[in-house]
């Protein structure tokens, strides 16, 4: 199968299935690293706790 044919076939899929194809392709290029994901989750939990406790103030996006 040629690349153009493959792309045309993928484009004909329903949006949910196209998203699954894109996700799989991106993961094959840049596999997730669970260690890094765990560190980011820890940082996110810490920041959320700081906001909830009032230690830091949220800044409006505008």
Backbone torsions as a table, in degrees:
resi	resn	phi	psi	omega
1	UNK	NA	133.5	178.1
2	UNK	-79.6	156.9	-178.8
3	UNK	-57.3	-44.0	-179.7
4	UNK	-60.1	-41.6	179.1
5	UNK	-64.3	-41.2	179.1
6	UNK	-62.8	-43.7	179.2
7	UNK	-64.5	-44.3	178.5
8	UNK	-60.7	-41.3	178.5
9	UNK	-63.5	-44.3	179.8
10	UNK	-64.6	-38.9	-180.0
11	UNK	-66.2	-21.5	-179.3
12	UNK	-84.1	-7.4	179.7
13	UNK	-73.4	156.1	172.4
14	UNK	-61.6	155.8	-173.2
15	UNK	-56.0	-40.0	-179.4
16	UNK	-63.3	-40.3	-179.9
17	UNK	-72.1	-34.7	175.3
18	UNK	-63.2	-40.7	178.7
19	UNK	-62.2	-38.7	178.3
20	UNK	-64.8	-40.4	179.0
21	UNK	-64.5	-46.3	-179.8
22	UNK	-61.0	-45.9	179.8
23	UNK	-59.7	-44.6	-179.8
24	UNK	-63.7	-41.6	179.7
25	UNK	-66.0	-43.7	179.2
26	UNK	-64.7	-39.0	178.2
27	UNK	-65.7	-31.5	179.1
28	UNK	-71.2	-26.6	177.9
29	UNK	-82.8	-35.2	-175.7
30	UNK	-140.0	79.3	-177.0
31	UNK	-60.3	140.3	179.3
32	UNK	-66.2	148.3	178.3
33	UNK	-112.7	111.5	-173.5
34	UNK	-60.0	-32.4	178.6
35	UNK	-63.2	-43.3	178.8
36	UNK	-68.0	-42.4	178.4
37	UNK	-58.8	-40.4	179.3
38	UNK	-65.9	-38.8	178.9
39	UNK	-66.2	-42.5	178.2
40	UNK	-64.1	-39.1	178.2
41	UNK	-62.9	-40.3	178.6
42	UNK	-64.2	-42.3	177.9
43	UNK	-63.1	-43.5	-179.8
44	UNK	-63.0	-42.8	178.1
45	UNK	-62.4	-42.2	-180.0
46	UNK	-62.7	-44.7	-179.1
47	UNK	-65.6	-39.9	178.1
48	UNK	-63.0	-43.2	178.6
49	UNK	-63.0	-39.3	177.9
50	UNK	-62.0	-40.5	179.2
51	UNK	-68.8	-45.4	-178.6
52	UNK	-64.3	-35.5	-178.1
53	UNK	-82.0	-12.3	-179.4
54	UNK	86.4	6.0	179.0
55	UNK	-62.7	-37.6	176.2
56	UNK	-127.7	155.9	179.5
57	UNK	-106.1	142.0	176.7
58	UNK	-73.1	147.1	178.7
59	UNK	-109.2	126.7	179.7
60	UNK	-59.1	146.5	-178.1
61	UNK	-68.1	-26.4	-179.3
62	UNK	-65.2	NA	NA
